[in-house]
Amino acid sequence: MRSDTTSISLHDRTPRQQRVVLVTGPSGAGRSTAIRALEDLGFEVIDNLPLSLVPRLLDGLTRPTPVALGLDVRNRDFSASNVIDLIDRLTRDPAYACEVLFIDCAPERLAQRYNETRRRHPLSEEGTPPDAIRVERDLLGPIRSRADVLIDTTELSPHDLRAEVGRVLDAREGAELTLSVHSFSYKRGVPRGIDMMFDCRFLANPHWVDGLRPFDGRDPQVRDFVMSDPRYAEYFQRVRDLILFALPAQVEEGKSHLAIGFGCTGGQHRSVTIAENMADALAQAGWQVSKRHRELERRDAAPVLSAPAGCDKGAA
């Protein structure tokens, strides 16, 4: 998952500015889900409006309700240049606070979704679904590079996507910087969209203790073991202080969401313990914090007859 934002925050916009969020991304990535999430957050949503009509819709529009416009490649006048022209126009006009929300997804996951649903890709005349996906991603590339907020849904469920949209684009006044703290396994790769990442593989590994191996970093026995490493206390304090030092500057920069990741070998023990403890420490410092343990979610979603978590060599 990736969610980056350098857009104008609610606190930076003047009362007379009309907030406009342009929502686009490759077909199958979750654009419609994001649009519905924005509607639930209080946006006035208009989907699939021809680009040629957008200026006419927005001219002179001044209302407290923010507007979200869904832009789709199926639209007859859709092109990267037309969308970028629209972005430039809205960005230059002081009457608007424009943000671009790009919902992205890895090509192989998009192809898998089309195979599972047997839906027809809107550009399928370009060839097979993988070919159409490649053509569409090339078409959207220049727009993606202009995104203020980019959310990668490769590893997200629709529920996760809705939550992520709420975290980064909450339309309510007083919305503040929210934090998500992640644990993950380096063996499975670094999660997309992590803003700050820390490696905890140097700490003592509970995987090599037979009585601890079946449990995860939320279990008191595992947490005590990880925290008993002589290097843990100083490491945790230095990382916490660094994060707390950086957060006010992130707010000033206009960030509305920051993802912090902790990785270990298998994502079951050390990274989970530290992510849990860090989330608690940041919450105690007054920040809004959510937690996500990627490998534990994968394990819990696996079929009942699958191998128990942590049984593969070198896990934790």
N, C-alpha and C positions, 0 to 999 in steps of 0.2 A: 504494500500500500504506500502511495506517495501523496502528500498534500502540502504544497508550498503556497504561501500567499505573500505577496508584497503589495497588495491592493490597499486602497484607501479604507481606513477603519471607520466604524460608525462614529467614533469620537472625533475624527479628523474632518468629516464631511460637514459642510455648512448646512443650516436648517433649510435653505432654499434649493439645495441640490437634489435632483431626482436620482435615486439609486437605480442603476440598470445592470443586471447581470446577464451576460450572454452565455448560453450553455450549449456546448457542442462536444463532439468526440466521435470516434468510430462506431459504426452500427454494432449493437450487441454489447457495448461496454457498460451500459447502464444509464444512458442519458435520460430516458423516460423516468427511471426511478429517481434520479436526481431532481428532475423537474417536479415530480410529485412531492418530494421532500421539501423543496422550496415553497411550494404552495401551502404545505402544512405549517411552514414557518412564517406565513403571513405575506408572502409575495403574491402579486398579481401575475399569473402565468399565462403566456401566450406562446403556443407551440406551433412550429412549422409555418410561421408567417413568411410570405415571400420577402426576400431581402429588399426588394424595391419598395415595399410598403412600410418598412421599419421607420425610415425618416419621417414619413407622414404621420405615423402613429405617435412618435416621440416629440415632434415639434410642438413646443408650447406646453408640454406635459409637466405639470407641477402638482404633485400630490404626496402625502406622507407615506403612502403605500409603495414599497419598492417593487420593481418590475423585473421579471425574469423572462427572457426570450429564448426559446429553444430553436437552434439552427441545425438543419438536417441536410445531408447531401442529397436527399430525395427531392429537395426543393429545386424547381426548374432553373432558378437564377443563382443557385449556390455556386460559389467559387471562392478559393482562398483570397484572391485579390479583392473581391466584393466584400468579404467579411472583414479583411484588414482595413479597407477603406472605411467601413462602418465603425470599427474600433477607433481609428484615427480621428474620425469626425467627433465621436462622443468624448474622446479623451481631450480633444482641444477645446470643446465647448464647456465653459465653467458652469453651465446649468446642470451638467450631469456628473455623477460619480459612477464611472463605468468599470466593471470588473468582468473578466473572461474566465469562466469555469470550464475546464477541459476534462472530460471523463475519459480516461485512457484504459487500455488493457493490452496485455501481451498477445501478439498475433496467434500463438499456438492455443492460448486459452479461448480467444474469440472463435477460432475454428472448431474447438471442442464444443463450445456453446451452440454453434450452428448445427453441428452433427447431432447433439443431444435433442435439440428442439425441432430439428428438420425444417427450420424456417429458411426462407429464401433471402439471400443477401441482396440489398437494394441495387448493388452493382454487379449482380451475378452474370449479366451479359458480358462482363469482362473476362469470364472464364470460370474456373472452379472457385469454391469459397476461399481457399487460400490466396488465389490470384486476385479476387475481388477485394479481400482484406488488404492485400499489399497495395493495390491501386488506391484504395480509400485512404490508407495511412500516408501514402505519398502526397495525396491531395490535401490532407489536413495538416501536414508537417509545418508549413509556415504559420498556421493559426496556433498550433500547439506551442510554438516558440514564443508566442505573444501572451500566453495564458498567465493570469494573475494567480489562479488557483488550479492546481493539477492534482487530480485524485486518480490513482491507479487501482482498478478494481480486480486485478488478476487474482488476488487472494481474498477478496471481500464477498460476503453474502449481500443480498439486497438490504437486509437489516443493517449490516455494517456500513454500507454505503449511505443509507439514510442518516445514520448516526454521524458519519464523517461530514456530510454536507451540513448538518446542524452545528457541528463543532466549528467549522471554518467559515460559515456564511450566515450565522444566526442574525436574523433581521431585527431582533428586539433591541430596543435601546438598553444600554448598559451591558451588552454582551462583552465579555472580557476574554483575555487570553486563556485558552484551555490547553492542558497538557495531556498527552497519552504516553504511557511508559510501556515499552515492549520488551519481552524476552524472546530470544531466537537462537537457533542452532547455526553456527557457521557452516556446518556440513550441508545445509540446505540453502545456503546463500543468504546474503543480507537483505532484509525486507526493503521494498521500495518505499521511498519517502521519509526515511529516518533523517531527522535534522541534526541530531547529536548522537554519536554512537560510541560505546565504551566496551572494551574487551575485558572479560573477567576470567579468562581461561587459566591465568596464573594461580588462581586460588585452589586450595585443596579440593579434590574431586570426590564427591560422595559416591559416584558410580563404582569406585573401587572398594567400597565398604558393603559387604554382602547384605547386611541388615538394613541399609539405606537405599540400595539400588532400586527396589520396586516403588519407592515413594518419589514425590517431586518436591521442588523448592518451597512449596507452601506448607509442607509438613513440619511441625515444630522440631522433630529430630534432625531433619535435613538442614533447617535454618540454623539450628544451634551449631551443627557441624561446620557449615560454611562460615558462620560468624566467629567461630573459634580459631580460624586461621589468623596468625599474628599480623598478617598484612591487611586483613579485612577492614579494621576500624579506620586506619589512616586513609586507605583507598576510598572507602565510602564517604568519609568526611570531606576529602579533597574534591571528589566528584560532585557531591551535594553542593559544596560552596561554589564550585564553578558554575553549576546550573543556576543557582540562586543569584549569582553575580550577573549572569547573562540575561535572565528573564526580563528585568526592567528595560534593557536595551531592545529586546525583541518586541516589547509592547510599543516602544517609541517608534520602531521601524514599521509598525502597522500589522505585525503578525497577530492572527487570531487563533492559531493553533500551532503547537510545537510537538514533534514526535521525538522521543528519547529512547534509544535502544541499548540493551545490554545483551551481549552474545557470549555463549560458551560453546563447548564442543557439540553437545546433543540438545541443548535448550530445555533440559528437564530439571536441573538442580540449581547450579550456581547462578545462572542468569535469572532464573525465576525468583530465587531468594532476594537477590539484589533489586530486581524490578519491584517486587512487593514492598521491600523496605524503603526504596527511594520514593515510590508513589505515596506511601504513608508520610514520609518526611516532607515532601512537597505540599501535600494536603495540609499538614500541620502548620506549614508556613503561609497558608492562606490561598493557595492556588487550586484551581479546579483540575482534577486529575482523574483520568481513566486508565485502566490496565488492560493489556492484551498479551497473552502467552501463546505465541504462534504454534509451537510444537505441541503444547498440551491440548490446544484446540484440534489439531490434526489427529492426535491420539484419541481424543474423546469422540471424534467424528468417524473413526475407523470402525469397520465391521466387528461384531462381537468376537468372531473366531480369529481375528488377527493376532499377531504375536503381541505379548504384553509390552507396554512402553518400557524403554530402557534396556531391552534384552539384546539390542545390537551392539556389537563390540565397539567400545570407545565412546558410548553415549555419555551424556550429562553435560 
